[in-house]
Amino acid sequence: MSTISIYASFPKKSLLPRNVALNDIASWSWLHCLTIPLETPNQYSRHPYKWLRFCIGSVVGAEGDLSTTTDPSDIVDYDAALPGESIHLFYHTTPQEKKRMFPLDPHIDMGRSDTVSKPEYDMVSIEGDAFVDQVENRDRFEGPTLAMSNKRCNDAVHIIPDTKGNEYIRLLTEGRSRDPDGADIIMDIESIRNGLLMNILCHVVFGRQIAILQTPNFAMNSADVDASAAPNEKRWTYHFFKESPDDMNPTNLPPGSELHMNRDCDPSMNPPAILLDAVYAALILRHFGTEELEDRSLAFAKDAFYPEGRGYLTEIGRHRAEQRRVRDKRLLLRYEAVEKVRKQIAQIRKERETQAGKPDRLDNTLLDLT
């Protein structure tokens, strides 16, 4: 299989880039970060080199340029097509960007449930919860979203799991902030800006198989995703990454669809780009990251977030996780109901494979969840 191998420059010794001589080439070395199948980028962008640039930039937490060599002046043609054989790419960053490097924590999604059978670990949508009420009011169903028209099938989801706590999201957003006024820094894990409304099936695979690409970003504009979009138009695009051929799309929206954003609300109430980018990076790291990158990023995360050697779940996080285990049985029933529909969808797909020409009931089943 032909692949794309992407390398980025990391400090040889220190974990924190700011502690390294930024202009001293001898203090830095190339680390193999991502290995991506050659055909993958074309699924997510009209200009695959731009998508690759965004992926590696979001993972290492720094803006830079791609080259086919270690020469920083030999930048790729971002509008060109990929070659027909395996390639190596090098991600070059300026000294200023090296100083800003903030590699993604490989355990950023720890605390999120892995399967529908474990709702107690990540279920958050309980009536009367201020976070839930705020997210539901902001993300009301008015267009293509990851939510459904039936409110009982939706969850208010923490983009960064609430088990991480306030200190974690503060350090994460401070470390990756791109706003000169710090407007993208979040101090409270329960902030509405750390929330999205989505259906239960999306909730389970959020950050593992699905993510939202926000454009424009440092590497891509919206026309790179959709030729009909204005380049500078703010856009959220739904991306779905299969882990196996049998994985089902957890929503009725085709991958690549534009998602509705509530543009009528105060912009400061919407999630900042750095949070959506972090979740996208988590998905990229999960699917395409190398062991070398995971090891280096894990060491950085322990030093950046837990300098005293605390575990990845804080005491507050452990307490919240324990509370979830005993929450209302009603939540489990909702998951069981959706799992039943999920099985029905699988059966429908099986019928479609064997009975060509039959009406397509899949979308209606997803939309009519009750």
N, C-alpha and C positions, 0 to 999 in steps of 0.2 A: 504494500500500500504506500502510495506517495504521500509525504507529509511536509508540513511547514514547521521547522524548528526555530524558535525565537529565543534569543539571548539578550540579557540585560546586564548592565554593569552594577556590581555590588561591591561594598567595601570588603577587603580581604580579611580584616581582623575585627574591627569594631562593628557592633550591631547597629548603632545609630549613625547614619551618614553624616550628620552634622559634626560628629567627633573625628572626622577624617579630613585630611588635606584634599580639598575638592579638586584642585588642579594637578595633584600628584598622580600621574597615571599609574605609577608603581603601587599605589595604595588601593587600586581597584582591579577587579578581574571580571571576566565574562562568565555569567551563570546561565546555564540552560534552564529556561523557565517554562516554556510551553511547547507542546508537540500537538499539532492540529492537523487532522486529515486534509489533504489538498482540496477536496471538494466542499468542505464545510463553509468557508467564508462566503462563497457565492449564495448560500442559503439566507444570509443575513444582511447583505449589502450589495448594492449595484457596483460598488467599488471595493473589492475585497481587501486591498492593502489598507484602506482607511479603517475598516472594521478591525483588522489585525492590530493596527496602531492603537485603536481605542482599547482593545482587550489587554494588551501588555501594559499600556499606561494606567489603566484602572487597577490592575493587579499590583503593580509596584508603587502606585501612588505618586507618579511624576509624569509630566508631559515631556515628550521627546519625539524623535523621528526615526523611521526605519531605514536601514541600509542593507544591501546584500554583502557588505564587507565591514571590517572594523574601522574603515575610514569614515568619519562623520560628515564629510563633504559629499559622499556618494549616496545621496538620498534617492529612494525609489520614486518612480512615477506613480503617484497615488491613484491616478485614473487608469492605469494599465491593467490588463488582465493578468492573472497568475500564469506561470509557466505550466507545462504539462508534466513536470517531474519534480521531485523533492527539492526543496530549497532551504537555505539557512538565512535568517534575518537577524540583524543586530539593532538593538534599540538604544539610540544615542540620546543622552540628556546633557544639558548645559550644567555648569557648576551651580548655578542658581537652583535648577530643578533637582540636582543631586541633594542639595541641602534640604529640599522639601520632601524627599522620598518618604513614603509612609506605606510600606508593603502591607497587603491585606492579611489580617489575622485568619489563618486557615480554619479556626474554630469559631468564626464569627456567627455561624448559625447554630452553635450548640444551644440546646434548649428548645429548638423547633422540633416538632414531632416528625418521625420518619414514615409512619404509615397511618392509615385511617384507623387501625386497630388500637392506637394509643392516643385518643383524643385528650386525655386528662393532662398531657404534658404541654399542650400549646393552645388550648381552647380559651378564647378570651371574650367572646360575644355574650355577655350576660346583661339582661335588661337592667337599667339603672346605673350601669357603669359609665362614669363620665367620659372615659376614653372612647368607649363604644358609641355613646350617643353623639359625640362630636364628629367622629369619623363617618358614621352613618349619615348625619346631616350634611356633611360636606360632599360625600361621594354618592349622593342619591342617584338612583338609576335613571339616567337621562340620555344614554347613548351607549356605544360599545364600551363595555368595561369588563373587568374580571368578576364582577358580581352578577347576580341574577335578579330578576324582577320580584321573585318570591323572597322576602326578607329572611324567612326561616332557613334559607339555604346559604346564607352569607355569614361571614365573620369579619370583625374588625381586627386586622392583623398587624402586629408590631413588625415593622420593617427590620429593625434590629430587635431580636427577642428580648422581652422584658426581663428575663432572668439575668441579663447582662448588667442591669442597674444604671443609675444616673452617671456615675463616674466613668463607666465604659463609653457611653455614647458621647459624653463631653470630650473625652480624650480622642475618640475616633474622629469626631467632627472638627475639633481643633486641629488635629494632625493633618486632616485632608481638606481643610477650609480653603476656598478659592475666592471668597468674598472679602474685599479689602476692609469692609466694616464689620466682618464677622457675623453677617446676617444668616449664614448657613450653619452656625454652631448651635447645637441643641444641648440643653442642660438637663432636661427631664425626659427619662425613658418613656413616660406616659404622655408626652407631648403629642398633639394631633398630627404634627409634622412627621412623627415616626409611625404613622398609621396609614393603612389602605384597606378599603372594603373589597372583599373578593369572595367567591363561592368557596365552599368547604373543600372541594377537590383541589382547587388552586392553592388554598392555604397549605395543604399537606406537602405540595411539591414546590412551593415558592422558595427560590434561591437554590433549588436542587435541579429542577427541570424547567422552570419558567422564571423569567425576569423581564424587567421593563427597560428598554433602551430609550434614554432621553436625548433628543437632539434639538438644536445644535449642541455639540460638545467640542472639546479641543481638537478632535480628530475627524469628526463627521458633521455634515449638515443634514437637514431633513430630506433633501433631494437625493442624498446617497442611499436612503432607505426606500423612498417612493419618488419616482420620476415626476409625478404630478404635484408633489409638494413644493411649496416655496422654500428655498434653501434656509432662510432664517426663521421660518415658522417653527414655533415651539411644538414639539410632538413627542408623544409617548407611543412606543411601538412594542407590541407583545411578541416575545420570542420564546419558543418552546424547543428544548433540547431533549431528545430521546436518549434514554440509557439502554434501552433494548428495543428491537423492532416491534414488539407487542405493546409498547407503552401508548396509552391513549391520551389524546389532547384533553386536558381537564376542563375545557370550556368550549362553547360552540363557535368561538371566533377562530378563523384560520390564523395560523402563525404568520406574523408580519402585519397583522391588522393594527390600525391606529386605535389607541384607547382614548376614551373621553376624559378630559380634565375639566374640573369645575373652574372655568375662567371667571365666573361671576363672584367668587369668594375672594377675600383678601389673599393676594399671592403669598404673603408670609405664612399662610395657614397650610400651604401645600408642602409635600416633602421636598427638601432640597436635593439638587442633583447629586450631591456627593453621597447621599444615602442610597439612592437608586443605583448609582454607579458601583457602590460597595457590594450590593447584592448581586449585580451583574458579574462583578469580578469574582465573587464567591462561586458562582456557577461556572465561570471559565476555569477557575482553579480546580474545581471538583472534576470537570470533564477532561481538561487538557493539561493541567499542571504537572510538573515533574516532581519527583521526590526531593531533588536538590532544592527546588524553590520552596516546597512545603517546609522542609527542615529549616531553611534560612528564615522564612517568614514566621515560623513558629517561635524561633529564638528571638526575633525582633519583637513579636507580640508579647511574649512573656516579659521582656525588658520594658516595653512601652506601657503596657497595661497593668502588669503585676510585678513591680520592682521588688516587692517583699516576698515574692514566691507564692502568693496565694493561688488557689486553684481557679479554674476557669469559671466556676459558678461561685459568686460571692455568697456570703451568709444570707443576704437579702434574697439573692436569686434562689438559694436552696429553699428558703422559707416559702417563696412564691411557688416554686415547683411542687412543694408538698401541699400547698393549698389547692393547687389544681387537681391533685389526685383525688380530692374528696369533694370536688364541686358537684353541683346539681346533676343528678342522674339524667335529667332531661337532655343534657348536652350529648351524652352517650347515645341516647335514642335518636337524636338528630343525625349523628354520624352513621348509625346503623341503617337509618332510612336512606341516606345517600349511598351507602355501600350497596344496598339492595338495587338502587337505580343503576349504579355502576355495573353491576352484573347484568342487568337488563340491557344496557348499552352494548356490553361485550357480546351478548346473545344476538342483538340486532346486527352487529357487524358481521358475526358469523353467518347469519342468514343472508346478508347482502353479498357475501363472498360466494355463496352456493346458489343463490336465486337471483340471477342478474335480471334487472328490469323492475324489481320491486320498488315501491315508494321508499324514499329515504326518510326514515322516522327519527334519525339520530338527533338532529337539531331540535326537533319538537320535544323529544324526551328530555334533553338537557334544559330546555326553556321552561318545561312544565313541572319541574321538580316540586314536590309538595311534601 
